Amino acid sequence: MKVIFSHGKESGPWGSKIKRLATTAERFGYQVDSIDYTDMLDPDLRVECLLNVLSGIEEEVTLVGSSMGGYVSLVASESVATKGLFLLAPALYMPGYKKQEYHCRTHVEVVHGWSDSVIPVEHSIKFAKVNHASLHLVAGDHRLKSSIDEVDALFAKFLNSLAKSDTGS
């Protein structure tokens, strides 16, 4: 079992949020990896990069994406079987992004801060409504730094639900 993280446009592969969630994933027995997209500003080139990485993995994969990385993870999941998606303030329905309609084929949960001034919270609400996805609206801005404890607890609960679905509990 593996968790692959995709960071946002202006962050890096091992920022504080990813480090925190990676520790939680490891505690659940997952191997973790975080793709470095720092040299790619185009979200759809990032999708291609992630799909190339995923093509070399034979085990079950859960994708976690923040901001532009949320878009990247979601779009990639439409082409490759994934166990689950955990999206943090995903950059969905954004002008200039190639894909504007999304169809989930896996268990997905979205976390978005009410005070996000980068990605409108309404975009996550729309996505969750259309795709019948779980949506967690938390106090905080785009980076979710002030809500990291809550985000981490939601991630742990998400991973636990994936584990239970494996055992049929």
C-alpha positions as CSV (number, residue, x, y, z in Angstrom):
1,M,0.0,0.0,0.0
2,K,1.3,3.4,-1.0
3,V,0.3,7.0,-0.5
4,I,1.6,9.5,-3.1
5,F,1.5,13.2,-2.3
6,S,1.2,16.0,-4.9
7,H,2.0,19.5,-3.7
8,G,0.6,22.8,-4.8
9,K,1.9,25.4,-7.2
10,E,4.0,27.4,-4.8
11,S,5.1,24.7,-2.3
12,G,7.5,21.7,-2.5
13,P,7.3,18.0,-2.2
14,W,8.1,17.8,1.5
15,G,6.5,20.9,3.0
16,S,5.2,20.9,6.5
17,K,1.7,19.8,5.7
18,I,2.9,16.8,3.6
19,K,5.5,15.8,6.2
20,R,2.8,15.8,8.9
21,L,0.4,13.7,6.8
22,A,3.2,11.4,5.6
23,T,4.0,10.6,9.2
24,T,0.3,9.6,9.7
25,A,0.3,7.4,6.6
26,E,3.5,5.7,7.8
27,R,1.8,5.0,11.1
28,F,-1.0,3.2,9.2
29,G,1.6,1.1,7.4
30,Y,1.7,2.9,4.1
31,Q,4.9,3.6,2.1
32,V,4.9,7.3,1.2
33,D,6.3,9.3,-1.7
34,S,5.9,12.9,-2.8
35,I,6.4,13.9,-6.4
36,D,8.6,17.0,-7.0
37,Y,6.8,19.3,-9.5
38,T,8.7,22.4,-8.6
39,D,10.0,22.8,-12.2
40,M,6.5,22.4,-13.7
41,L,3.9,25.2,-13.5
42,D,1.4,23.7,-16.0
43,P,-1.1,21.5,-14.0
44,D,-1.7,19.2,-16.9
45,L,2.0,18.5,-17.4
46,R,2.0,17.6,-13.7
47,V,-0.9,15.2,-14.4
48,E,1.3,13.5,-17.1
49,C,4.2,13.3,-14.7
50,L,2.0,11.6,-12.0
51,L,0.5,9.2,-14.5
52,N,4.1,8.2,-15.6
53,V,5.0,7.6,-11.9
54,L,1.8,5.6,-11.4
55,S,2.4,3.4,-14.4
56,G,5.5,1.9,-12.7
57,I,3.6,1.0,-9.5
58,E,1.9,-2.4,-9.1
59,E,0.5,-2.0,-5.6
60,E,-2.6,-0.2,-4.5
61,V,-2.2,3.6,-4.4
62,T,-3.9,6.3,-2.5
63,L,-3.4,9.9,-3.8
64,V,-3.2,13.0,-1.7
65,G,-3.2,16.4,-3.3
66,S,-3.0,20.0,-2.1
67,S,-4.2,22.9,-4.2
68,M,-2.9,22.3,-7.8
69,G,-1.8,18.9,-6.5
70,G,-5.5,18.2,-5.7
71,Y,-6.4,18.8,-9.3
72,V,-3.4,16.7,-10.4
73,S,-4.4,13.8,-8.2
74,L,-8.0,13.9,-9.1
75,V,-7.4,14.1,-12.9
76,A,-4.9,11.2,-12.7
77,S,-7.3,9.1,-10.7
78,E,-9.7,9.2,-13.6
79,S,-7.2,7.2,-15.7
80,V,-5.6,4.9,-13.1
81,A,-7.2,2.8,-10.4
82,T,-6.7,4.3,-7.0
83,K,-7.8,3.2,-3.6
84,G,-8.8,6.7,-2.5
85,L,-8.3,10.4,-2.9
86,F,-7.7,13.0,-0.1
87,L,-7.9,16.5,-1.5
88,L,-6.8,19.6,0.4
89,A,-8.2,22.9,-1.0
90,P,-8.1,21.4,-4.5
91,A,-7.7,23.8,-7.5
92,L,-10.9,22.7,-9.3
93,Y,-12.9,24.7,-11.9
94,M,-10.0,27.1,-12.2
95,P,-9.6,29.3,-15.4
96,G,-6.9,28.0,-17.7
97,Y,-7.0,24.4,-16.4
98,K,-7.7,22.0,-19.2
99,K,-10.2,19.8,-17.3
100,Q,-13.3,21.4,-15.9
101,E,-15.5,18.4,-15.3
102,Y,-14.5,15.7,-12.9
103,H,-15.8,12.1,-12.4
104,C,-14.7,10.2,-9.3
105,R,-14.2,6.5,-9.6
106,T,-12.9,6.0,-6.0
107,H,-13.5,7.0,-2.4
108,V,-12.8,10.8,-2.2
109,E,-12.7,13.2,0.7
110,V,-12.2,17.0,0.4
111,V,-10.9,19.4,3.1
112,H,-11.2,23.1,2.4
113,G,-10.7,26.2,4.6
114,W,-13.6,28.6,4.9
115,S,-11.2,31.6,4.6
116,D,-9.4,30.4,1.5
117,S,-8.7,33.4,-0.7
118,V,-6.8,31.4,-3.4
119,I,-9.3,28.7,-4.3
120,P,-12.9,29.6,-3.7
121,V,-14.5,27.3,-1.2
122,E,-17.6,27.1,-3.5
123,H,-15.5,25.1,-6.0
124,S,-15.1,22.3,-3.4
125,I,-18.7,22.5,-2.5
126,K,-19.7,22.2,-6.2
127,F,-17.4,19.2,-6.7
128,A,-18.6,17.4,-3.6
129,K,-22.2,17.9,-4.5
130,V,-21.8,16.7,-8.1
131,N,-19.7,13.7,-7.1
132,H,-21.3,12.9,-3.8
133,A,-18.0,13.2,-2.0
134,S,-17.4,13.8,1.6
135,L,-16.5,17.5,2.3
136,H,-15.0,18.9,5.4
137,L,-15.1,22.7,5.7
138,V,-12.7,23.9,8.4
139,A,-11.6,27.2,9.9
140,G,-8.5,28.3,8.0
141,D,-7.1,29.7,4.9
142,H,-5.7,28.1,1.7
143,R,-2.6,26.6,3.4
144,L,-4.7,25.1,6.2
145,K,-1.8,25.6,8.6
146,S,-4.0,26.8,11.5
147,S,-6.1,23.7,11.1
148,I,-3.3,21.1,10.6
149,D,-4.3,19.1,13.7
150,E,-7.9,18.8,12.4
151,V,-6.7,18.0,8.8
152,D,-4.4,15.3,10.2
153,A,-7.2,13.8,12.2
154,L,-9.5,13.7,9.2
155,F,-6.7,12.1,7.2
156,A,-6.2,9.4,9.8
157,K,-10.0,8.7,9.8
158,F,-9.9,8.6,6.0
159,L,-7.0,6.0,6.0
160,N,-8.8,4.0,8.7
161,S,-11.9,3.9,6.5
162,L,-9.9,2.6,3.6
163,A,-8.4,-0.1,5.8
164,K,-11.9,-1.1,7.0
165,S,-13.1,-1.4,3.4
166,D,-10.3,-3.9,2.8
167,T,-11.5,-6.1,5.6
168,G,-15.2,-5.6,4.9
169,S,-15.8,-4.2,8.4
